[in-house]
Amino acid sequence: MQEISVTVFVENRGENSYNTRFTLSYPFGLSYRRIISKQGRVECVSLDSEQKGSFGETTCHISKPILKSNSQAVFHITYSISKESTFDQNVAFTARINRHEDSTLHINFTAEKNDIDKPVKQILKVENDFRELSFKVFIRVPVMLGDKSIWTNKNIEIPDCVKQRDLQPVITDFVKVIKKDHVVNCSVAACAEFSCDNTLIKNERKFYNITGNTGLRAAVFQLVSSASLDYDKSKYVFFSSDSQQTAPSVQINTQVEVYEEVNLTKEIIVGVIGGLLLLAVITAALYKAGFFKSQYKQMLENAEQSPEEGPITQ
């Protein structure tokens, strides 16, 4: 069997790229065989063309969820050539790359008094590029950090999903871990797991929204929710550069920074009182040194030296 390989080189020369996806279109007569990653983490799925004149598509997620600045990915995609195919010396491929950044990536705000009303929004997009597919999406959202609620609404909900269970953290000494990594995920926080049933036709997409206000007074951390797919493995096969061929999973990362408003009233009052006390001390020191007495004595001497003249009468 004859094969043809395509080497793909992707380099990010800008800022961090989130959910980077590479798509390669290939002609009828080629059949997807495998992917070999030389650099970076790559996960691919492919659908061959079923009729002449149409194109197959291989879609690859690169270093999901973040392709960091100045990083690279290199991988080989191999296709087998059908015996009935009659290709010329040249075979045309079409490549494109894009990214998706729908979720809140960074939120920075100041909490005033006891009111915190700054929403955190995370969006998960599930898209089917191929034939009709039925599957489940499991979404896990951190909700409790020790005895502190991460959200003001303790019964957080995700539309079109059903809460399955509460997951307890693996790490109990979360303070030490968070101080080091500043990451709040299901390993250090209690999480709510949601189940979402899906049936998507080709090119259909579904969005899941995780929204709420943070219930923490002052904190700087990265909030990490996660999602995974479950499907009928007797019907579908997931291809990946990972040798384990595990089901696709994603992380939704949001940097949250909460700062309490600084109240300077106390500092101002203390400063004024301190200034008055300092002035009193300086005045007492000058008086003790005779500064004010010397001035008064000088005034008396000047008055005695001036001639005493009475009123002039005629």
C-alpha positions as CSV (number, residue, x, y, z in Angstrom):
1,M,0.0,0.0,0.0
2,Q,1.4,3.4,-1.0
3,E,1.4,6.2,1.5
4,I,1.9,10.0,1.5
5,S,3.0,12.0,4.5
6,V,2.5,15.7,5.2
7,T,4.8,17.5,7.6
8,V,3.2,20.3,9.5
9,F,5.2,23.1,11.3
10,V,3.3,25.6,13.5
11,E,5.0,28.4,15.3
12,N,3.4,31.0,17.6
13,R,5.4,34.3,17.3
14,G,2.8,36.4,19.1
15,E,1.1,36.2,22.5
16,N,-0.3,33.0,24.1
17,S,-2.8,31.4,21.7
18,Y,-5.8,29.6,23.3
19,N,-7.6,26.6,21.7
20,T,-5.4,26.6,18.6
21,R,-6.8,24.3,15.9
22,F,-5.2,23.3,12.6
23,T,-7.3,21.9,9.7
24,L,-6.0,20.1,6.6
25,S,-8.2,19.4,3.6
26,Y,-7.2,16.5,1.4
27,P,-8.6,15.1,-1.9
28,F,-10.8,12.0,-2.5
29,G,-8.7,8.9,-2.8
30,L,-6.6,9.5,0.3
31,S,-7.4,7.8,3.6
32,Y,-6.2,9.0,7.0
33,R,-3.8,6.5,8.6
34,R,-1.9,8.0,11.6
35,I,-0.2,11.1,13.1
36,I,3.3,11.2,14.6
37,S,4.1,14.2,16.8
38,K,7.8,15.3,16.8
39,Q,7.4,18.4,18.9
40,G,4.5,19.6,21.0
41,R,1.2,18.0,22.0
42,V,-1.2,17.3,19.1
43,E,-4.6,15.6,19.0
44,C,-6.2,14.9,15.7
45,V,-9.5,13.5,14.2
46,S,-10.1,12.9,10.5
47,L,-13.0,12.2,8.1
48,D,-12.2,10.9,4.7
49,S,-14.0,12.1,1.6
50,E,-16.8,9.6,0.5
51,Q,-17.2,10.8,-3.1
52,K,-15.2,12.2,-5.9
53,G,-15.0,16.0,-6.0
54,S,-15.3,16.4,-2.2
55,F,-12.5,16.7,0.3
56,G,-11.6,15.0,3.5
57,E,-10.6,16.9,6.6
58,T,-8.1,16.3,9.4
59,T,-8.5,18.6,12.4
60,C,-5.8,18.9,15.0
61,H,-5.8,20.6,18.4
62,I,-2.3,21.9,19.1
63,S,-1.0,22.1,22.7
64,K,-4.5,22.4,24.0
65,P,-5.5,24.6,25.8
66,I,-2.6,27.0,25.4
67,L,0.0,27.3,22.7
68,K,2.4,29.5,24.5
69,S,4.3,32.4,23.0
70,N,7.4,31.5,21.0
71,S,6.5,27.8,21.1
72,Q,6.4,25.4,18.2
73,A,4.7,22.2,17.1
74,V,5.9,19.7,14.5
75,F,4.0,16.6,13.4
76,H,3.6,14.2,10.5
77,I,0.2,13.2,9.1
78,T,0.2,10.0,7.0
79,Y,-2.5,9.0,4.4
80,S,-2.8,5.8,2.4
81,I,-3.4,6.1,-1.4
82,S,-6.3,4.1,-2.8
83,K,-5.5,1.7,-5.6
84,E,-8.3,3.1,-7.7
85,S,-6.9,6.7,-7.4
86,T,-5.2,8.3,-10.3
87,F,-3.2,11.2,-9.0
88,D,-0.9,13.4,-11.0
89,Q,2.6,14.2,-9.8
90,N,1.2,16.9,-7.6
91,V,-1.5,16.5,-4.8
92,A,-3.2,19.6,-3.5
93,F,-3.7,20.1,0.2
94,T,-5.4,23.1,1.9
95,A,-4.4,24.1,5.4
96,R,-5.8,26.7,7.8
97,I,-5.4,27.5,11.5
98,N,-7.5,29.4,13.9
99,R,-8.1,29.9,17.6
100,H,-11.0,30.4,19.9
101,E,-11.0,32.7,22.9
102,D,-14.6,32.9,24.1
103,S,-14.1,32.5,27.9
104,T,-13.1,35.1,30.4
105,L,-9.3,34.8,30.4
106,H,-8.6,37.4,33.0
107,I,-10.7,39.3,35.5
108,N,-9.3,41.9,37.9
109,F,-11.5,43.9,40.3
110,T,-11.7,45.6,43.7
111,A,-14.2,44.5,46.2
112,E,-15.9,47.5,47.8
113,K,-17.3,47.0,51.3
114,N,-19.3,43.8,51.4
115,D,-20.6,43.8,47.8
116,I,-18.9,41.7,45.2
117,D,-20.7,41.7,41.8
118,K,-18.1,41.0,39.2
119,P,-19.0,38.0,37.1
120,V,-16.6,35.2,36.0
121,K,-17.7,33.6,32.7
122,Q,-16.3,30.4,31.3
123,I,-17.6,29.0,27.9
124,L,-17.1,25.5,26.6
125,K,-17.7,24.9,22.9
126,V,-18.4,21.5,21.6
127,E,-18.3,21.2,17.8
128,N,-18.9,18.3,15.4
129,D,-17.0,18.6,12.1
130,F,-18.1,15.2,10.9
131,R,-21.1,12.9,10.6
132,E,-23.9,12.8,13.2
133,L,-22.6,11.9,16.6
134,S,-24.2,11.1,20.0
135,F,-22.1,11.6,23.1
136,K,-22.0,12.9,26.7
137,V,-20.0,15.9,28.0
138,F,-18.9,15.8,31.6
139,I,-18.1,19.3,33.1
140,R,-16.4,19.7,36.4
141,V,-16.4,23.1,38.1
142,P,-14.6,24.0,41.4
143,V,-17.2,25.2,43.9
144,M,-15.7,25.0,47.4
145,L,-12.2,25.7,48.7
146,G,-12.0,24.3,52.2
147,D,-15.0,25.8,54.0
148,K,-15.1,28.8,51.6
149,S,-17.5,29.0,48.7
150,I,-15.8,30.0,45.4
151,W,-19.1,31.3,44.0
152,T,-21.8,33.5,45.7
153,N,-24.4,31.1,44.3
154,K,-23.6,27.8,46.1
155,N,-26.0,25.9,43.8
156,I,-24.4,26.8,40.5
157,E,-26.1,25.5,37.4
158,I,-25.1,24.9,33.7
159,P,-28.0,25.2,31.2
160,D,-28.9,21.9,29.4
161,C,-26.9,19.9,31.9
162,V,-27.7,17.9,35.0
163,K,-25.6,17.9,38.2
164,Q,-24.4,14.3,38.8
165,R,-22.4,14.5,42.0
166,D,-19.9,16.4,44.1
167,L,-16.2,15.4,43.8
168,Q,-13.9,15.8,46.8
169,P,-10.4,17.1,46.3
170,V,-7.4,14.8,46.2
171,I,-5.2,17.2,48.1
172,T,-6.4,18.2,51.6
173,D,-3.5,20.6,52.4
174,F,-4.6,23.0,49.6
175,V,-3.1,26.1,51.2
176,K,0.5,25.1,50.5
177,V,-0.3,24.1,46.9
178,I,-2.2,27.3,46.1
179,K,0.5,29.5,47.6
180,K,2.9,27.8,45.3
181,D,0.9,27.4,42.1
182,H,-2.1,29.8,42.5
183,V,-4.3,27.3,40.7
184,V,-7.8,26.3,41.9
185,N,-8.9,23.0,40.2
186,C,-10.5,19.8,41.2
187,S,-7.3,18.5,42.8
188,V,-7.5,21.1,45.6
189,A,-11.1,22.2,45.6
190,A,-14.4,20.4,45.8
191,C,-16.0,20.3,42.4
192,A,-19.5,19.9,41.0
193,E,-19.8,17.4,38.1
194,F,-22.4,18.0,35.4
195,S,-23.6,15.6,32.7
196,C,-24.7,16.9,29.4
197,D,-26.3,14.7,26.7
198,N,-25.6,15.6,23.0
199,T,-26.5,14.6,19.5
200,L,-24.8,16.9,16.9
201,I,-25.1,16.7,13.2
202,K,-22.2,17.6,10.9
203,N,-20.9,21.1,11.5
204,E,-23.2,21.7,14.4
205,R,-21.9,23.3,17.6
206,K,-23.1,23.6,21.2
207,F,-22.1,26.1,23.9
208,Y,-22.1,25.6,27.6
209,N,-21.9,28.6,29.9
210,I,-20.5,28.6,33.4
211,T,-21.3,32.0,35.0
212,G,-21.3,33.4,38.5
213,N,-19.8,35.9,40.9
214,T,-16.8,34.9,42.9
215,G,-17.5,34.7,46.7
216,L,-13.9,35.2,47.8
217,R,-13.1,38.5,49.5
218,A,-9.4,38.8,48.4
219,A,-7.5,36.3,46.3
220,V,-5.3,35.9,43.2
221,F,-5.7,32.5,41.5
222,Q,-6.3,30.7,38.3
223,L,-9.8,29.1,38.2
224,V,-9.7,25.8,36.2
225,S,-12.8,24.0,35.1
226,S,-12.5,20.8,33.0
227,A,-14.6,18.8,30.5
228,S,-14.3,15.4,28.9
229,L,-16.3,13.4,26.4
230,D,-17.8,9.9,26.7
231,Y,-19.0,8.1,23.6
232,D,-19.8,4.6,22.3
233,K,-16.4,3.2,21.7
234,S,-17.8,0.3,19.7
235,K,-19.0,2.8,17.0
236,Y,-16.4,5.6,17.1
237,V,-12.6,5.8,17.3
238,F,-10.6,8.7,18.6
239,F,-7.2,9.3,17.0
240,S,-4.5,11.1,18.9
241,S,-0.7,11.5,19.0
242,D,-1.0,10.1,22.5
243,S,-0.3,6.4,22.4
244,Q,-3.1,5.8,24.9
245,Q,-5.7,7.2,22.5
246,T,-7.7,8.6,25.4
247,A,-10.9,10.5,25.0
248,P,-10.5,14.3,24.4
249,S,-10.6,16.5,27.4
250,V,-10.1,20.2,27.8
251,Q,-9.4,22.8,30.6
252,I,-11.0,26.2,30.8
253,N,-8.6,28.7,32.6
254,T,-9.6,32.0,34.0
255,Q,-7.2,34.3,36.0
256,V,-9.1,35.9,38.9
257,E,-7.7,38.7,40.9
258,V,-9.8,40.1,43.8
259,Y,-8.5,43.0,45.9
260,E,-10.1,44.6,48.9
261,E,-10.6,48.4,48.7
262,V,-8.1,50.2,50.9
263,N,-9.7,52.4,53.5
264,L,-7.3,55.3,54.3
265,T,-9.6,57.1,56.9
266,K,-7.8,55.5,59.8
267,E,-4.3,56.3,58.4
268,I,-5.3,59.9,57.8
269,I,-6.6,60.4,61.3
270,V,-3.5,58.8,62.8
271,G,-1.3,61.0,60.6
272,V,-3.1,64.2,61.7
273,I,-2.9,63.3,65.4
274,G,0.8,62.4,65.0
275,G,1.4,65.7,63.3
276,L,-0.2,67.7,66.1
277,L,1.8,65.7,68.7
278,L,5.0,66.4,66.9
279,L,4.2,70.1,66.7
280,A,3.5,70.1,70.5
281,V,6.8,68.4,71.2
282,I,8.7,70.9,69.0
283,T,7.0,73.9,70.7
284,A,7.8,72.5,74.2
285,A,11.4,72.0,73.2
286,L,11.7,75.5,71.9
287,Y,10.1,77.0,75.0
288,K,12.4,74.9,77.3
289,A,15.4,76.2,75.3
290,G,14.3,79.8,76.0
291,F,13.4,80.7,72.5
292,F,10.2,82.4,73.3
293,K,11.7,84.1,76.5
294,S,14.5,85.6,74.5
295,Q,12.1,87.1,72.0
296,Y,10.1,88.7,74.8
297,K,13.2,90.1,76.6
298,Q,14.5,91.6,73.3
299,M,11.1,93.4,72.9
300,L,11.4,94.9,76.5
301,E,15.0,96.1,75.9
302,N,14.0,97.9,72.7
303,A,11.2,99.6,74.5
304,E,13.5,100.9,77.3
305,Q,16.1,102.3,74.8
306,S,13.6,104.5,72.9
307,P,13.2,108.1,74.3
308,E,10.2,108.8,76.5
309,E,8.3,111.8,75.2
310,G,5.2,113.2,76.7
311,P,2.5,115.1,75.0
312,I,3.5,118.6,73.7
313,T,1.3,121.5,75.0
314,Q,1.4,125.2,74.2
